[in-house]
Amino acid sequence: MPIAPLLGRLSALNAVLARWALYVACTCLSGLLAVVVYGVVMRYVFNNAPSFVEQVALLLVISVAMFAAAAGVRDATHIGMDSLVAMLPGRVALGCRIVVQVLTVLFAVALILGGAEMAISVRSDTIPTLGIPESFRYGPIIAAGVLVTLFAIEHIMALATGKEVARSWH
């Protein structure tokens, strides 16, 4: 099967996934703001600090970081050092860009495997103030790893066909 039709389908799927990753990140960021403000007001105004605020805030911070980073990989807004690559001849620059995307896939697979290993290792533990499994913390890490893998594969396919990946939020 030629790459172009497959790339088109993957790009359409990834555009939706990246947009939803940003929605999740923004929702979690809003929730984080609300929870922290609530915690501060309860602590300093009413002298009644709720015990769950810190754990909810931690879960939300992890979610914001992971989903926003995944969307950044899709839209190529993550940290990049293109100065040197831009000075290289065309095929060498293309090779460097492909190597970067392959390394990104390897990193994403490490996120998935490491997150799954951690989730399994704490599956019988509970977050006491929330009453949910400790392994819940690793869900956003695993999900972001899957998203980053899909997005980096899309970039590799686009590079191989000479196409650009369209930004998902424009």
C-alpha positions as CSV (number, residue, x, y, z in Angstrom):
1,M,0.0,0.0,0.0
2,P,1.4,3.4,-0.9
3,I,2.3,5.7,2.0
4,A,0.3,8.8,0.8
5,P,-3.2,7.4,1.5
6,L,-2.1,5.9,4.8
7,L,-0.5,9.2,5.7
8,G,-3.8,11.0,4.9
9,R,-5.8,8.7,7.2
10,L,-3.2,8.9,10.0
11,S,-3.0,12.7,9.7
12,A,-6.8,13.0,9.9
13,L,-6.8,10.8,13.0
14,N,-3.8,12.6,14.6
15,A,-5.3,16.0,14.0
16,V,-8.4,15.0,16.0
17,L,-6.3,13.3,18.7
18,A,-3.9,16.3,19.1
19,R,-6.9,18.7,19.3
20,W,-8.4,16.5,22.0
21,A,-5.1,16.3,23.8
22,L,-5.0,20.1,23.9
23,Y,-8.7,20.1,25.2
24,V,-7.7,17.7,28.0
25,A,-4.6,19.7,28.9
26,C,-6.6,23.0,29.0
27,T,-9.4,21.4,31.0
28,C,-6.9,20.0,33.5
29,L,-5.1,23.3,33.7
30,S,-8.4,25.0,34.5
31,G,-9.1,22.3,37.1
32,L,-5.7,22.8,38.5
33,L,-6.3,26.5,38.9
34,A,-9.7,25.9,40.6
35,V,-8.3,23.3,43.0
36,V,-5.3,25.3,44.0
37,V,-7.4,28.5,44.6
38,Y,-9.9,26.4,46.6
39,G,-7.1,24.9,48.7
40,V,-5.5,28.3,49.3
41,V,-8.8,29.9,50.3
42,M,-9.8,27.0,52.5
43,R,-6.4,27.0,54.2
44,Y,-5.8,30.7,54.8
45,V,-9.3,32.2,55.0
46,F,-11.2,29.4,56.7
47,N,-8.2,27.6,58.4
48,N,-9.6,24.3,57.1
49,A,-7.2,22.8,54.6
50,P,-8.7,20.0,52.6
51,S,-6.5,16.9,52.4
52,F,-7.3,16.0,48.8
53,V,-6.1,19.2,47.2
54,E,-2.4,18.3,46.9
55,Q,-3.1,14.9,45.3
56,V,-5.7,16.2,42.8
57,A,-3.3,19.0,41.9
58,L,-0.5,16.5,41.3
59,L,-2.7,14.3,39.0
60,L,-3.8,17.5,37.1
61,V,-0.2,18.7,36.7
62,I,0.9,15.3,35.3
63,S,-2.0,15.4,32.9
64,V,-1.4,18.9,31.7
65,A,2.3,18.2,31.1
66,M,1.8,14.9,29.3
67,F,-1.1,15.9,27.0
68,A,0.3,19.3,26.2
69,A,3.7,17.8,25.4
70,A,2.1,15.2,23.1
71,A,0.2,17.9,21.2
72,G,3.4,19.8,21.0
73,V,5.1,16.8,19.3
74,R,2.3,16.7,16.7
75,D,2.5,20.4,15.9
76,A,6.3,20.4,16.1
77,T,6.2,23.1,18.8
78,H,8.4,21.2,21.2
79,I,12.1,22.2,21.8
80,G,14.1,21.9,18.6
81,M,17.6,22.8,17.5
82,D,17.1,23.3,13.8
83,S,20.0,25.8,13.2
84,L,22.5,23.1,12.4
85,V,20.1,20.9,10.5
86,A,19.1,23.9,8.4
87,M,22.7,24.4,7.2
88,L,23.1,20.7,6.1
89,P,22.6,19.5,2.6
90,G,19.0,18.4,1.8
91,R,19.4,14.6,2.1
92,V,21.6,14.9,5.2
93,A,19.1,17.3,6.8
94,L,16.2,14.9,5.9
95,G,18.2,12.0,7.5
96,C,18.7,14.0,10.7
97,R,15.0,14.9,10.9
98,I,14.1,11.2,10.5
99,V,16.6,10.2,13.1
100,V,15.0,12.7,15.5
101,Q,11.6,11.3,14.9
102,V,12.8,7.7,15.4
103,L,14.4,8.8,18.7
104,T,11.1,10.4,19.6
105,V,9.3,7.1,19.0
106,L,11.8,5.3,21.2
107,F,11.3,7.9,23.9
108,A,7.5,7.4,23.6
109,V,7.8,3.7,23.8
110,A,10.0,4.1,27.0
111,L,7.1,6.3,28.4
112,I,4.6,3.6,27.6
113,L,6.6,0.7,29.0
114,G,7.9,2.7,32.0
115,G,4.4,4.0,32.8
116,A,2.9,0.6,32.5
117,E,5.6,-1.0,34.7
118,M,5.1,1.7,37.4
119,A,1.3,1.3,37.2
120,I,1.6,-2.5,37.6
121,S,4.0,-2.1,40.5
122,V,1.6,0.1,42.5
123,R,-1.7,-1.5,41.3
124,S,-2.7,-2.7,44.8
125,D,-1.9,0.7,46.5
126,T,-4.5,3.4,46.9
127,I,-4.1,7.2,47.1
128,P,-5.5,7.6,50.6
129,T,-7.0,11.0,50.3
130,L,-8.7,10.2,47.0
131,G,-9.6,6.5,47.4
132,I,-8.5,5.7,43.9
133,P,-5.7,3.3,42.8
134,E,-2.2,4.7,42.8
135,S,-1.7,3.3,39.3
136,F,-4.2,6.0,38.1
137,R,-1.3,8.5,38.2
138,Y,0.4,6.6,35.3
139,G,-2.6,6.7,32.9
140,P,-1.7,10.1,31.4
141,I,1.9,9.1,30.9
142,I,0.9,5.9,29.0
143,A,-1.7,7.8,27.0
144,A,0.8,10.5,26.1
145,G,3.3,7.9,25.0
146,V,0.8,6.3,22.6
147,L,0.0,9.8,21.2
148,V,3.6,10.8,20.8
149,T,4.3,7.5,19.0
150,L,1.4,8.1,16.6
151,F,2.5,11.7,16.0
152,A,6.1,10.8,15.4
153,I,5.2,8.1,13.0
154,E,3.1,10.6,11.1
155,H,6.1,12.9,10.9
156,I,8.4,10.1,9.6
157,M,5.8,9.2,6.9
158,A,5.5,12.9,6.0
159,L,9.2,13.3,5.8
160,A,9.4,10.2,3.6
161,T,6.8,11.6,1.2
162,G,8.1,15.2,1.2
163,K,4.9,16.5,2.9
164,E,4.4,18.8,5.9
165,V,2.2,17.8,8.9
166,A,-0.5,20.4,9.3
167,R,-1.0,22.0,12.7
168,S,-4.0,20.7,14.5
169,W,-5.1,23.9,16.2
170,H,-5.2,26.2,13.2
